[in-house]
Amino acid sequence: MLFNEAINVPVEDGEVTYYPQCFHPTEANAYFKTLLKTIAWQQDTITLFGKTHAQPRLTALYANNNKAYSYSNITMQPTAFTKELLQIKQHIETICHTNFTTCLANLYRNGQDSNGWHADNEKELGKQPIIASVSFGASRSFHLKHKTKKEHKLKIHLEHGSLLLMKGATQENWLHQIPKTKKEIGERINLTFRIIA
C-alpha cells in the first residue's frame, strides 16, 4: 500500500475519503505514546433523554483560537495546540488542502468506550463542514448510515496511523458511530480536526 494513498468511499449524498497509511507506523507509534501522556484527557457527563451518564470515552479540545465547542449539552473550552498536535495538523492540512482551527481529541480506553450515532453538524462548524479524523492505536470499526435511505450503510476499519476525511454534504445526510465491542481491544486515540471560525 502506498503512503498517503486515497480510497474514495462510495457514499451517496456525501464525500468520504480514507487514507489507510497517512502516517508511517514508527511515526504513528511515537505519536500514540506521546499523546496518551501529554493530552489533558477529561471525562465529561452527558445528558441523553433526561438521564445523565459519564461519557463513554475521554476527551480534550485544542484550538488556535478561543472558540468553544458545544455538543450533547457539553461545552468545551479549548487550550493551545501541543507541539505534536501542531505537527499532525500541518501534515494533514497538506493532504486536505484545508486550514483547521480546532481538534477534538477522543480516547477510547477499551471496547466498552464508544460514540453513539451522530452527525458533526453543530452550528459553529458551519454548512458542509470538513472533518478530518486521525486514528492512532487499536483499530476500531466506524459505521456510517444514511439519514433517510435506510439501505445505505457501511463500515470502515479505522487503522493505526490512518486519516478519514468527511466533507461536502456528509454531515447533512449521514450519521456515524464507533460502537462498543466485546472483543479485547487496546486504547485508541482519535483526533478530529475541524474549523470553528
Backbone as a printed PyTorch tensor [residue, N CA C, xyz], in Angstrom:
tensor([[[  0.8390,  -1.2050,   0.0000],
         [  0.0000,   0.0000,   0.0000],
         [  0.8780,   1.2600,   0.0000]],

        [[  0.4860,   2.2300,  -0.7790],
         [  1.2630,   3.4510,  -0.8970],
         [  0.9870,   4.3850,   0.2730]],

        [[  2.0440,   5.0620,   0.7300],
         [  1.9160,   6.0790,   1.7600],
         [  1.0080,   7.1950,   1.2230]],

        [[  0.0130,   7.5890,   2.0320],
         [ -0.9660,   8.6360,   1.6600],
         [ -1.8510,   8.2670,   0.4680]],

        [[ -1.9870,   6.9770,   0.1910],
         [ -2.9040,   6.5510,  -0.8750],
         [ -4.3440,   6.8200,  -0.4390]],

        [[ -5.1410,   7.4140,  -1.3310],
         [ -6.5260,   7.7740,  -1.0140],
         [ -7.4880,   6.7280,  -1.5560]],

        [[ -8.4330,   6.3330,  -0.7130],
         [ -9.5130,   5.4340,  -1.1380],
         [-10.8160,   6.2200,  -1.0430]],

        [[-11.4800,   6.4140,  -2.1770],
         [-12.7740,   7.1070,  -2.1580],
         [-13.8530,   6.1330,  -1.7080]],

        [[-14.5080,   6.4690,  -0.6010],
         [-15.5470,   5.6010,  -0.0360],
         [-16.8620,   5.9220,  -0.7420]],

        [[-17.5480,   4.8930,  -1.2930],
         [-18.7630,   5.1720,  -2.0690],
         [-19.9570,   5.5270,  -1.1750]],

        [[-20.1650,   6.8150,  -0.9310],
         [-21.3380,   7.2590,  -0.1670],
         [-22.1760,   8.1790,  -1.0530]],

        [[-23.4680,   7.9180,  -1.0740],
         [-24.3750,   8.7750,  -1.8290],
         [-24.6650,  10.0180,  -0.9870]],

        [[-24.7730,  11.1800,  -1.5980],
         [-25.0920,  12.4440,  -0.9050],
         [-24.0140,  12.8280,   0.1160]],

        [[-22.7640,  12.5520,  -0.2040],
         [-21.6810,  12.9320,   0.7010],
         [-20.3270,  12.6670,   0.0560]],

        [[-19.2580,  13.0280,   0.7540],
         [-17.8900,  12.7910,   0.2560],
         [-17.0450,  12.2710,   1.4080]],

        [[-16.5720,  11.0320,   1.2710],
         [-15.7350,  10.4090,   2.3020],
         [-14.5060,   9.8080,   1.6300]],

        [[-13.3210,  10.1390,   2.1400],
         [-12.0630,   9.5950,   1.6190],
         [-11.2800,   9.0020,   2.7820]],

        [[-10.6850,   7.8330,   2.5530],
         [ -9.9260,   7.1370,   3.5940],
         [ -8.4770,   6.9720,   3.1470]],

        [[ -7.5570,   7.3550,   4.0260],
         [ -6.1100,   7.2020,   3.8020],
         [ -5.6100,   6.1960,   4.8410]],

        [[ -5.4760,   4.9010,   4.4780],
         [ -5.1020,   3.8930,   5.4770],
         [ -3.7420,   4.1510,   6.1200]],

        [[ -2.7970,   4.7060,   5.3280],
         [ -1.4580,   4.9800,   5.8550],
         [ -1.1170,   6.4500,   5.6820]],

        [[ -1.6970,   7.2700,   6.5330],
         [ -1.3980,   8.7020,   6.4870],
         [ -0.0940,   8.9930,   7.2270]],

        [[  0.2180,   8.1470,   8.2080],
         [  1.4570,   8.2740,   8.9910],
         [  2.2010,   6.9400,   8.9410]],

        [[  3.5260,   6.9950,   8.8030],
         [  4.3320,   5.7750,   8.8460],
         [  4.1690,   5.1130,  10.2090]],

        [[  4.2050,   3.7770,  10.2700],
         [  3.9710,   3.0830,  11.5390],
         [  4.8660,   3.5480,  12.6920]],

        [[  6.1440,   3.8110,  12.4300],
         [  7.0310,   4.2430,  13.5210],
         [  6.6150,   5.6190,  14.0430]],

        [[  6.2130,   6.4830,  13.1190],
         [  5.7430,   7.8270,  13.4690],
         [  4.4290,   7.7250,  14.2560]],

        [[  3.5230,   6.8720,  13.7700],
         [  2.2290,   6.6680,  14.4310],
         [  2.4250,   6.1200,  15.8440]],

        [[  3.3560,   5.1790,  16.0110],
         [  3.6500,   4.6210,  17.3480],
         [  4.1200,   5.7100,  18.2970]],

        [[  5.0220,   6.5630,  17.8070],
         [  5.5840,   7.6310,  18.6480],
         [  4.4960,   8.6420,  19.0310]],

        [[  3.6620,   9.0210,  18.0790],
         [  2.5750,   9.9600,  18.3810],
         [  1.6070,   9.3620,  19.3970]],

        [[  1.2690,   8.0970,  19.2240],
         [  0.3200,   7.4490,  20.1350],
         [  0.8340,   7.5190,  21.5810]],

        [[  2.0880,   7.1260,  21.7780],
         [  2.6690,   7.1220,  23.1340],
         [  2.6850,   8.5200,  23.7350]],

        [[  3.0950,   9.5160,  22.9360],
         [  3.2220,  10.8850,  23.4440],
         [  1.8580,  11.4970,  23.7390]],

        [[  0.9040,  11.3250,  22.8190],
         [ -0.4290,  11.9180,  23.0020],
         [ -1.1490,  11.3350,  24.2120]],

        [[ -0.9300,  10.0470,  24.4430],
         [ -1.5460,   9.3940,  25.5910],
         [ -1.1470,  10.1080,  26.8900]],

        [[  0.1140,  10.5500,  26.9400],
         [  0.6410,  11.1850,  28.1650],
         [  0.4310,  12.7010,  28.2060]],

        [[  0.4630,  13.3630,  27.0470],
         [  0.5120,  14.8350,  27.0590],
         [ -0.8420,  15.5150,  26.8810]],

        [[ -1.8370,  14.7970,  26.3740],
         [ -3.1530,  15.4290,  26.2110],
         [ -3.8600,  15.4710,  27.5670]],

        [[ -4.5500,  16.5730,  27.8250],
         [ -5.2490,  16.7620,  29.1120],
         [ -6.6210,  16.0830,  29.0480]],

        [[ -6.5980,  14.7440,  29.1160],
         [ -7.8330,  13.9670,  28.9780],
         [ -8.7960,  14.2460,  30.1300]],

        [[-10.0900,  14.3330,  29.8100],
         [-11.1110,  14.5330,  30.8440],
         [-12.3290,  13.6910,  30.4960]],

        [[-13.1260,  13.3760,  31.5220],
         [-14.3750,  12.6470,  31.2800],
         [-15.5400,  13.5360,  31.6800]],

        [[-16.3160,  13.9400,  30.6820],
         [-17.4850,  14.7880,  30.9400],
         [-18.7040,  13.9190,  31.1950]],

        [[-19.7330,  14.5390,  31.7720],
         [-21.0220,  13.8430,  31.8760],
         [-21.8730,  14.2930,  30.6980]],

        [[-22.7380,  13.3950,  30.2710],
         [-23.5670,  13.6440,  29.0970],
         [-25.0210,  13.3600,  29.4750]],

        [[-25.9320,  14.2240,  29.0430],
         [-27.3550,  14.0300,  29.3520],
         [-28.1040,  13.6420,  28.0890]],

        [[-28.6780,  12.4440,  28.1100],
         [-29.4550,  11.9380,  26.9720],
         [-30.8120,  11.4910,  27.4830]],

        [[-31.8650,  11.9720,  26.8510],
         [-33.2340,  11.6010,  27.2210],
         [-33.4860,  11.7920,  28.7180]],

        [[-32.9470,  12.8970,  29.2610],
         [-33.1960,  13.2370,  30.6610],
         [-32.3450,  12.4790,  31.6670]],

        [[-31.4500,  11.5940,  31.1920],
         [-30.5790,  10.8440,  32.1120],
         [-29.1380,  11.2790,  31.9190]],

        [[-28.4170,  11.4320,  33.0390],
         [-27.0260,  11.8700,  32.9790],
         [-26.0920,  10.6830,  33.2250]],

        [[-25.1180,  10.5360,  32.3420],
         [-24.1380,   9.4470,  32.4590],
         [-22.7380,  10.0220,  32.2610]],

        [[-21.7290,   9.2630,  32.7160],
         [-20.3440,   9.5900,  32.3510],
         [-20.1810,   9.2640,  30.8680]],

        [[-19.5950,  10.1910,  30.1280],
         [-19.3760,   9.9530,  28.6930],
         [-18.4950,   8.7110,  28.5140]],

        [[-18.8340,   7.7990,  27.5800],
         [-18.0900,   6.5360,  27.4680],
         [-16.7850,   6.6600,  26.6770]],

        [[-16.0160,   7.6880,  26.9920],
         [-14.6680,   7.8930,  26.4340],
         [-14.1210,   9.1560,  27.0940]],

        [[-12.8310,   9.4160,  26.9360],
         [-12.2250,  10.6490,  27.4510],
         [-12.0240,  11.6120,  26.2890]],

        [[-12.0830,  12.9190,  26.5770],
         [-11.9710,  13.9100,  25.5020],
         [-11.0810,  15.0770,  25.9270]],

        [[-10.7060,  15.8950,  24.9560],
         [ -9.9790,  17.1460,  25.1960],
         [-10.1530,  18.0020,  23.9480]],

        [[-10.1380,  19.3310,  24.1200],
         [-10.3070,  20.2520,  22.9890],
         [ -9.0990,  21.1700,  22.8840]],

        [[ -8.5650,  21.2730,  21.6720],
         [ -7.4100,  22.1400,  21.3930],
         [ -7.7590,  23.0360,  20.2090]],

        [[ -7.2080,  24.2480,  20.2010],
         [ -7.5010,  25.1630,  19.0890],
         [ -6.4340,  26.2430,  19.0040]],

        [[ -6.4130,  26.9360,  17.8420],
         [ -5.5200,  28.0880,  17.6940],
         [ -6.3000,  29.3850,  17.8980]],

        [[ -7.5430,  29.2620,  18.4370],
         [ -8.3300,  30.4390,  18.8300],
         [ -9.0320,  30.0940,  20.1420]],

        [[ -9.8920,  30.9630,  20.6410],
         [-10.5390,  30.6900,  21.9330],
         [-12.0010,  30.2870,  21.7760]],

        [[-12.3510,  29.7650,  20.5710],
         [-13.7480,  29.4280,  20.2930],
         [-14.1300,  28.1010,  20.9600]],

        [[-15.1820,  28.1440,  21.7780],
         [-15.6760,  26.9400,  22.4540],
         [-16.3670,  26.0270,  21.4410]],

        [[-16.5710,  24.7750,  21.8470],
         [-17.2940,  23.8160,  21.0100],
         [-18.3430,  23.1340,  21.8770]],

        [[-19.5840,  23.0950,  21.4030],
         [-20.6840,  22.5120,  22.1760],
         [-21.3350,  21.3660,  21.4160]],

        [[-21.5680,  20.2590,  22.1240],
         [-22.3310,  19.1330,  21.5660],
         [-22.9420,  18.3670,  22.7280]],

        [[-24.1170,  17.7880,  22.5350],
         [-24.8020,  16.9640,  23.5480],
         [-24.8290,  17.6320,  24.9280]],

        [[-25.1420,  18.9220,  24.9590],
         [-25.1990,  19.7000,  26.2140],
         [-23.8580,  19.8080,  26.9480]],

        [[-22.7670,  19.5610,  26.2350],
         [-21.4210,  19.7580,  26.7860],
         [-20.8190,  20.9520,  26.0530]],

        [[-20.2360,  21.8970,  26.7940],
         [-19.4890,  22.9870,  26.1520],
         [-18.0440,  22.8740,  26.5900]],

        [[-17.1560,  22.7400,  25.6050],
         [-15.7250,  22.5800,  25.8900],
         [-14.9840,  23.8530,  25.5250]],

        [[-14.0610,  24.2560,  26.3870],
         [-13.1840,  25.4080,  26.1310],
         [-11.8280,  24.8750,  25.6720]],

        [[-11.2810,  25.4290,  24.6010],
         [-10.0280,  24.8670,  24.0800],
         [ -8.7880,  25.3550,  24.8300]],

        [[ -7.7230,  24.5610,  24.7340],
         [ -6.3950,  25.0080,  25.1250],
         [ -5.5290,  25.0280,  23.8640]],

        [[ -4.3600,  25.6510,  23.9650],
         [ -3.4980,  25.8010,  22.7830],
         [ -2.9560,  24.4440,  22.3290]],

        [[ -2.7790,  24.2890,  21.0130],
         [ -2.2390,  23.0530,  20.4510],
         [ -0.8900,  22.7070,  21.0730]],

        [[ -0.6820,  21.4200,  21.3520],
         [  0.6450,  20.9550,  21.7630],
         [  1.5250,  20.8750,  20.5070]],

        [[  2.8100,  20.6940,  20.7210],
         [  3.7720,  20.5970,  19.6100],
         [  3.3900,  19.4490,  18.6650]],

        [[  3.0470,  18.2830,  19.2440],
         [  2.7030,  17.1080,  18.4270],
         [  1.4010,  17.3220,  17.6570]],

        [[  0.4010,  17.9080,  18.3130],
         [ -0.8690,  18.1680,  17.6200],
         [ -0.6670,  19.1260,  16.4510]],

        [[  0.2070,  20.1120,  16.6310],
         [  0.5170,  21.0450,  15.5310],
         [  1.1910,  20.3190,  14.3660]],

        [[  2.1210,  19.4130,  14.6900],
         [  2.8070,  18.6490,  13.6300],
         [  1.8000,  17.7910,  12.8500]],

        [[  0.9050,  17.1210,  13.5790],
         [ -0.1130,  16.2710,  12.9430],
         [ -1.0440,  17.1290,  12.0860]],

        [[ -1.4690,  18.2570,  12.6380],
         [ -2.3630,  19.1880,  11.9270],
         [ -1.7150,  19.6580,  10.6180]],

        [[ -0.4570,  20.0520,  10.6910],
         [  0.2290,  20.5470,   9.4890],
         [  0.3440,  19.4480,   8.4300]],

        [[  0.6040,  18.2180,   8.8790],
         [  0.7330,  17.1000,   7.9370],
         [ -0.5970,  16.8540,   7.2120]],

        [[ -1.7070,  16.8000,   7.9630],
         [ -2.9870,  16.5040,   7.2920],
         [ -3.4950,  17.6960,   6.4880]],

        [[ -3.1030,  18.9140,   6.8760],
         [ -3.5200,  20.0940,   6.0950],
         [ -2.9520,  20.0570,   4.6810]],

        [[ -1.7650,  19.4920,   4.5120],
         [ -1.1810,  19.3920,   3.1650],
         [ -1.9550,  18.3790,   2.3170]],

        [[ -2.5530,  17.3820,   2.9610],
         [ -3.3400,  16.3670,   2.2440],
         [ -4.7450,  16.9000,   1.9420]],

        [[ -5.3420,  17.5720,   2.9520],
         [ -6.7440,  18.0220,   2.8400],
         [ -6.8820,  19.3840,   2.1600]],

        [[ -5.7580,  20.1100,   2.0050],
         [ -5.7780,  21.4710,   1.4440],
         [ -6.7670,  22.3540,   2.2150]],

        [[ -6.6980,  22.2510,   3.5430],
         [ -7.6090,  22.9730,   4.4350],
         [ -6.8250,  23.3940,   5.6650]],

        [[ -7.1150,  24.5730,   6.1880],
         [ -6.5010,  25.0110,   7.4470],
         [ -7.4960,  24.8110,   8.5830]],

        [[ -7.1860,  23.8840,   9.4690],
         [ -8.0770,  23.5740,  10.5860],
         [ -7.7590,  24.4730,  11.7780]],

        [[ -8.7950,  24.8410,  12.5260],
         [ -8.5930,  25.6990,  13.7130],
         [ -8.6140,  24.9040,  15.0100]],

        [[ -9.2900,  23.7360,  14.9880],
         [ -9.6980,  23.0910,  16.2370],
         [ -9.5350,  21.5790,  16.1330]],

        [[ -9.2060,  20.9570,  17.2660],
         [ -9.1210,  19.4960,  17.3250],
         [ -9.8620,  18.9950,  18.5530]],

        [[-10.8610,  18.1490,  18.3330],
         [-11.5000,  17.4280,  19.4310],
         [-10.8370,  16.0530,  19.4880]],

        [[-10.1400,  15.7950,  20.6060],
         [ -9.4370,  14.5190,  20.7830],
         [-10.3050,  13.5740,  21.6030]],

        [[-10.3210,  12.3110,  21.2170],
         [-11.0780,  11.2710,  21.9270],
         [-10.1460,  10.1220,  22.2770]],

        [[-10.2770,   9.6150,  23.5020],
         [ -9.5200,   8.4270,  23.9230],
         [-10.5190,   7.3190,  24.2450]],

        [[-10.4650,   6.2680,  23.4390],
         [-11.2770,   5.0700,  23.6750],
         [-10.3790,   4.0980,  24.4430]],

        [[-10.6870,   3.8700,  25.7220],
         [ -9.7720,   3.1190,  26.5870],
         [ -9.8370,   1.6150,  26.3470]],

        [[-10.9990,   1.1280,  25.8830],
         [-11.1940,  -0.2990,  25.6210],
         [-12.4410,  -0.4390,  24.7480]],

        [[-12.8650,  -1.6690,  24.5210],
         [-14.0080,  -1.9110,  23.6430],
         [-15.3330,  -1.3960,  24.1730]],

        [[-15.4030,  -1.1040,  25.4730],
         [-16.6420,  -0.5840,  26.0530],
         [-16.7690,   0.9320,  25.8650]],

        [[-15.6850,   1.6090,  25.5370],
         [-15.7720,   3.0350,  25.2030],
         [-16.3120,   3.1610,  23.7800]],

        [[-17.1760,   4.1450,  23.5740],
         [-17.8890,   4.2100,  22.2920],
         [-18.3470,   5.6350,  22.0180]],

        [[-18.9710,   5.8060,  20.8630],
         [-19.5570,   7.0830,  20.4610],
         [-20.8140,   6.7290,  19.6710]],

        [[-22.0010,   7.1130,  20.1660],
         [-23.2700,   6.7270,  19.5390],
         [-23.5080,   7.4360,  18.2130]],

        [[-24.5920,   7.0570,  17.5550],
         [-24.9440,   7.6390,  16.2520],
         [-25.0810,   9.1580,  16.3600]],

        [[-24.3990,   9.8830,  15.4870],
         [-24.4740,  11.3490,  15.4890],
         [-23.9380,  11.8770,  14.1580]],

        [[-24.1790,  13.1600,  13.9130],
         [-23.5330,  13.8790,  12.8080],
         [-22.7870,  15.0560,  13.4160]],

        [[-21.6660,  15.4170,  12.8300],
         [-20.9160,  16.6040,  13.2830],
         [-21.5200,  17.8170,  12.5750]],

        [[-22.7120,  18.2170,  13.0290],
         [-23.4590,  19.2670,  12.3190],
         [-23.7970,  20.4460,  13.2400]],

        [[-22.9910,  20.6270,  14.3010],
         [-23.2350,  21.7600,  15.2030],
         [-23.0720,  23.0670,  14.4440]],

        [[-23.8560,  24.0730,  14.8510],
         [-23.9010,  25.3120,  14.0520],
         [-22.5460,  26.0070,  13.9670]],

        [[-21.6930,  25.8680,  14.9950],
         [-20.3860,  26.5450,  14.9360],
         [-19.4490,  25.9470,  13.8870]],

        [[-19.7900,  24.7510,  13.3560],
         [-18.9690,  24.1440,  12.3070],
         [-19.3250,  24.6610,  10.9150]],

        [[-20.4450,  25.3900,  10.8150],
         [-20.8520,  25.9560,   9.5310],
         [-21.5120,  24.9190,   8.6360]],

        [[-21.8910,  25.3700,   7.4350],
         [-22.5600,  24.4800,   6.4830],
         [-21.5230,  23.6240,   5.7670]],

        [[-21.8360,  22.3630,   5.5690],
         [-20.9390,  21.4090,   4.8950],
         [-19.5190,  21.4180,   5.5040]],

        [[-19.4070,  21.0890,   6.7940],
         [-18.0900,  21.1190,   7.4340],
         [-17.1510,  20.0320,   6.9030]],

        [[-15.8630,  20.3370,   6.9940],
         [-14.8230,  19.3460,   6.6730],
         [-14.3110,  18.8000,   8.0050]],

        [[-14.3990,  17.4810,   8.1810],
         [-13.9330,  16.8190,   9.4020],
         [-12.8240,  15.8450,   9.0030]],

        [[-11.6380,  16.0180,   9.5820],
         [-10.5050,  15.1300,   9.3170],
         [-10.2300,  14.3360,  10.5920]],

        [[-10.3870,  13.0290,  10.5040],
         [-10.3180,  12.1580,  11.6750],
         [ -9.0830,  11.2530,  11.5900]],

        [[ -8.1430,  11.4690,  12.5200],
         [ -6.8870,  10.7080,  12.5540],
         [ -6.9770,   9.6570,  13.6590]],

        [[ -6.5250,   8.4320,  13.3850],
         [ -6.5600,   7.3510,  14.3780],
         [ -5.1600,   6.8590,  14.7110]],

        [[ -4.9060,   6.6880,  16.0070],
         [ -3.6670,   6.0600,  16.4850],
         [ -4.0550,   4.9950,  17.5200]],

        [[ -3.3640,   3.8640,  17.4950],
         [ -3.6380,   2.8180,  18.4810],
         [ -4.4800,   1.7090,  17.8870]],

        [[ -5.3110,   1.1010,  18.7260],
         [ -6.1160,  -0.0530,  18.3060],
         [ -7.0710,   0.3270,  17.1740]],

        [[ -7.2600,  -0.5800,  16.2180],
         [ -8.2360,  -0.3670,  15.1390],
         [ -9.6460,  -0.4680,  15.7040]],

        [[-10.5320,   0.3830,  15.2110],
         [-11.9410,   0.3030,  15.6000],
         [-12.8090,   0.3780,  14.3510]],

        [[-13.9920,  -0.1930,  14.4670],
         [-14.9520,  -0.2150,  13.3680],
         [-15.7670,   1.0780,  13.3840]],

        [[-15.7970,   1.7700,  12.2520],
         [-16.5030,   3.0430,  12.0950],
         [-17.7170,   2.7810,  11.2070]],

        [[-18.9120,   3.0460,  11.7250],
         [-20.1410,   2.7570,  10.9860],
         [-20.7550,   4.0500,  10.4510]],

        [[-21.2540,   3.9970,   9.2370],
         [-21.9740,   5.1120,   8.6160],
         [-23.3500,   4.6280,   8.1910]],

        [[-24.3810,   5.4670,   8.3740],
         [-25.7020,   5.1470,   7.8170],
         [-26.3770,   6.4290,   7.3300]],

        [[-27.0620,   6.2970,   6.1980],
         [-27.7600,   7.4390,   5.5990],
         [-28.9780,   7.7820,   6.4500]],

        [[-29.2640,   9.0870,   6.5920],
         [-30.3710,   9.5100,   7.4560],
         [-31.7400,   9.1030,   6.9220]],

        [[-31.9120,   9.0550,   5.6120],
         [-33.2440,   8.7490,   5.0590],
         [-33.2630,   7.4750,   4.2110]],

        [[-32.1510,   7.1430,   3.5530],
         [-32.1170,   5.9380,   2.6960],
         [-31.5480,   4.7860,   3.5300]],

        [[-32.4570,   4.0540,   4.1850],
         [-32.0540,   3.0800,   5.2060],
         [-31.1370,   1.9820,   4.6710]],

        [[-31.2150,   1.6970,   3.3590],
         [-30.3730,   0.6270,   2.8150],
         [-28.9140,   1.0630,   2.6520]],

        [[-28.6600,   2.3730,   2.7560],
         [-27.2850,   2.8770,   2.5870],
         [-26.5700,   2.8890,   3.9390]],

        [[-25.7080,   1.8980,   4.1330],
         [-24.8930,   1.8550,   5.3520],
         [-23.5890,   1.1290,   5.0470]],

        [[-22.5380,   1.4660,   5.7690],
         [-21.2650,   0.7940,   5.5480],
         [-20.3780,   0.8830,   6.7850]],

        [[-19.3330,   0.0590,   6.7870],
         [-18.3750,   0.0150,   7.8960],
         [-16.9710,   0.2110,   7.3360]],

        [[-16.1550,   0.9640,   8.0600],
         [-14.7490,   1.1570,   7.6850],
         [-13.9140,   0.7930,   8.9040]],

        [[-12.8650,   0.0220,   8.6860],
         [-11.9570,  -0.3310,   9.7700],
         [-10.9050,   0.7820,   9.8810]],

        [[-10.9580,   1.5830,  10.9340],
         [-10.0170,   2.7050,  11.0750],
         [ -8.7220,   2.2000,  11.7150]],

        [[ -7.6590,   2.2270,  10.9210],
         [ -6.3960,   1.6180,  11.3280],
         [ -5.4500,   2.6320,  11.9720]],

        [[ -4.4590,   2.0990,  12.6650],
         [ -3.3960,   2.8800,  13.3070],
         [ -2.6680,   3.7300,  12.2580]],

        [[ -2.6550,   5.0530,  12.4470],
         [ -1.9680,   5.9410,  11.5100],
         [ -2.8010,   6.3570,  10.3140]],

        [[ -4.1190,   6.1030,  10.3590],
         [ -4.9770,   6.4180,   9.2070],
         [ -5.6410,   7.7890,   9.3480]],

        [[ -6.1800,   8.2620,   8.2320],
         [ -6.9370,   9.5110,   8.1680],
         [ -8.2440,   9.2470,   7.4340]],

        [[ -9.3540,   9.6710,   8.0310],
         [-10.6650,   9.6120,   7.3730],
         [-11.1350,  11.0450,   7.1890]],

        [[-11.4670,  11.4000,   5.9490],
         [-11.8820,  12.7590,   5.6330],
         [-13.3490,  12.7560,   5.2030]],

        [[-14.1590,  13.5410,   5.9260],
         [-15.5830,  13.6700,   5.5740],
         [-15.8430,  15.1260,   5.1910]],

        [[-16.4710,  15.3410,   4.0250],
         [-16.7550,  16.7250,   3.6220],
         [-18.0100,  16.7830,   2.7640]],

        [[-18.2550,  17.9550,   2.1410],
         [-19.4650,  18.1120,   1.3410],
         [-20.7040,  17.9810,   2.2200]],

        [[-21.6980,  17.2530,   1.7220],
         [-22.9810,  17.1200,   2.4310],
         [-23.0200,  15.9060,   3.3590]],

        [[-21.8570,  15.3400,   3.7000],
         [-21.8270,  14.1120,   4.5130],
         [-22.5580,  14.2890,   5.8450]],

        [[-22.2550,  15.3840,   6.5730],
         [-22.8590,  15.5560,   7.9020],
         [-24.3610,  15.8420,   7.8160]],

        [[-24.7660,  16.3920,   6.6770],
         [-26.1850,  16.7070,   6.4470],
         [-26.9970,  15.4280,   6.2240]],

        [[-26.3870,  14.4540,   5.5660],
         [-27.1290,  13.2890,   5.0960],
         [-26.7810,  11.9700,   5.7810]],

        [[-25.6860,  11.9430,   6.5420],
         [-25.2310,  10.6880,   7.1400],
         [-25.0210,  10.8290,   8.6470]],

        [[-25.1920,   9.7130,   9.3560],
         [-24.8130,   9.5970,  10.7700],
         [-23.6370,   8.6280,  10.8560]],

        [[-22.8250,   8.7710,  11.9060],
         [-21.7150,   7.8300,  12.1070],
         [-21.5830,   7.4820,  13.5860]],

        [[-20.9210,   6.3580,  13.8470],
         [-20.7050,   5.9350,  15.2380],
         [-19.4680,   5.0470,  15.3390]],

        [[-18.9420,   4.9560,  16.5690],
         [-17.9490,   3.9330,  16.9410],
         [-18.6610,   3.0680,  17.9840]],

        [[-19.1580,   1.8820,  17.5990],
         [-19.9270,   1.0850,  18.5520],
         [-19.0360,   0.3800,  19.5800]],

        [[-19.6610,  -0.0390,  20.6620],
         [-18.9650,  -0.8750,  21.6410],
         [-18.6300,  -2.2140,  21.0000]],

        [[-17.6090,  -2.8860,  21.5270],
         [-17.2790,  -4.2340,  21.0540],
         [-16.9070,  -5.0870,  22.2590]],

        [[-17.2880,  -6.3660,  22.2080],
         [-16.9500,  -7.2920,  23.3000],
         [-15.5240,  -7.8310,  23.1430]],

        [[-14.9150,  -7.5620,  21.9870],
         [-13.5430,  -8.0330,  21.7450],
         [-12.5830,  -7.3540,  22.7250]],

        [[-11.5510,  -8.0830,  23.1000],
         [-10.4580,  -7.4950,  23.8830],
         [ -9.7370,  -6.5240,  22.9520]],

        [[ -9.7420,  -5.2520,  23.3180],
         [ -9.1910,  -4.2640,  22.3870],
         [ -8.4460,  -3.2030,  23.1820]],

        [[ -7.3250,  -2.7420,  22.6400],
         [ -6.4960,  -1.7610,  23.3440],
         [ -6.9970,  -0.3350,  23.1760]],

        [[ -6.1870,   0.5920,  23.6380],
         [ -6.5660,   2.0080,  23.6020],
         [ -6.4560,   2.5540,  22.1830]],

        [[ -7.3650,   3.4830,  21.8570],
         [ -7.3250,   4.1780,  20.5660],
         [ -7.4770,   5.6730,  20.8040]],

        [[ -6.6140,   6.4440,  20.1720],
         [ -6.7320,   7.9090,  20.1810],
         [ -7.2730,   8.3340,  18.8260]],

        [[ -8.3040,   9.1870,  18.8620],
         [ -8.9080,   9.7170,  17.6490],
         [ -8.8410,  11.2460,  17.7270]],

        [[ -8.2140,  11.8540,  16.7500],
         [ -8.0990,  13.3070,  16.6730],
         [ -9.0030,  13.7920,  15.5520]],

        [[-10.0340,  14.5700,  15.8780],
         [-10.9430,  15.0480,  14.8340],
         [-10.7110,  16.5510,  14.6440]],

        [[-10.0980,  16.8760,  13.5100],
         [ -9.7850,  18.2620,  13.1860],
         [-10.9550,  18.8780,  12.4380]],

        [[-11.2610,  20.1420,  12.7730],
         [-12.4150,  20.8230,  12.2060],
         [-12.1420,  22.3200,  12.1740]],

        [[-13.0650,  23.0860,  11.6060],
         [-12.9000,  24.5510,  11.5230],
         [-14.0140,  25.2030,  12.3210]],

        [[-13.6260,  25.9560,  13.3560],
         [-14.5710,  26.7990,  14.0910],
         [-14.0450,  28.2270,  13.9420]],

        [[-14.6610,  28.9640,  13.0390],
         [-14.1290,  30.2870,  12.6670],
         [-14.5380,  31.3420,  13.6850]]])
